[in-house]
Amino acid sequence: MRYMVPFMLLIAACQSPEKGPETRYAPREVNVYSHRHYDVDKQLFALFTERTGIVVNVVQAGDDELLARLEAEGAKSPCDVMITADAGRLGLARSRGLLQATQSNVLAAAIPAHLRDPEGYWFGLTMRARVVAYDKTKVKPEEIADYADLTKPRFKGKVLVRSAENVYNQSLLAAMIAHEGADAATAWAKGIVTNMARDPQGGDTDQLLAVAEGLGEVAIANSYYVGKLMASTEPEKQKARERLGVLFPVMSTHGTHVNVSGGGVARYAPHPAEAMALLEFLAGEEAQRLFSEGNKEYPVRPGVPVASELQAFGPFTADTLNLEALARLNAEAVKVFDAAGWR
Ligand SMILES: [Fe+2]
């Protein structure tokens, strides 16, 4: 409990000292372990408390650390809801026995089936596409329709992408394996290694900035990193955005690879009802709109307005592969990257 920070101290602060302890009540609460560190999440938790009176306690940790901590705490864990990025990691949490199956008509109605676990172990709450950002001064958008186009000789020494140790790349490759098989995925990964502008380094935003600096011509990145760059007031990023265009490559006959940030109810959740209430709130219209505006993510809930920065990228066709496959094929994706020499 060392890192447990009560998110809303308001309730304690509002208790009048004259009333004495007998009139105090234990507020309903929900304990969240989250890999996300965004302001919009804090804003949403505060709104949830305002609406329901349920206090949200947040523990923040790195992705692998979060799973390790849940595992170490076992049945004594205070965690009610685990929130993390990438369906691959959510699926991993399920397979390690850290989440529980749940049933919610509200979530089933709000979230398209392919963006949540078939048995309710986890739910996608915000969606992102793995897009290609390109240098508008060097690349014609019609040169890239498919992720496979990035492996053509035309892009030798021009492709910027982060390490294969990163789960976003592992999930992209897992989706390719699901659709086209391991051989095609291996050929793609080898082709990208051949075309890399440099050895993988940094995160997605670093790849975008590198394109703007002329270190390469195309970068693979999650859409919210591009959206945030477009919305940034930092001079370096404002300069970069003038030069960058965004494309939504497809996987042959399938759409653009998408993934989610999402959450699930912890296996030993002490407050399962509050946990479900929080997940249902986060899938609601208001929260979905705020996720998009605040963090430049796509709502998972259909019909919710999308942030203007994302609207400017134009519409795209998302792959409808059930994201459960990303965890199932993760180990194979890691092997393929290894074989391809993508570090
Ligand atoms: Fe990210």
Residues whose N, C-alpha, C, O or C-beta is under 5 A from the ligand:
A	BS01	LIG	none
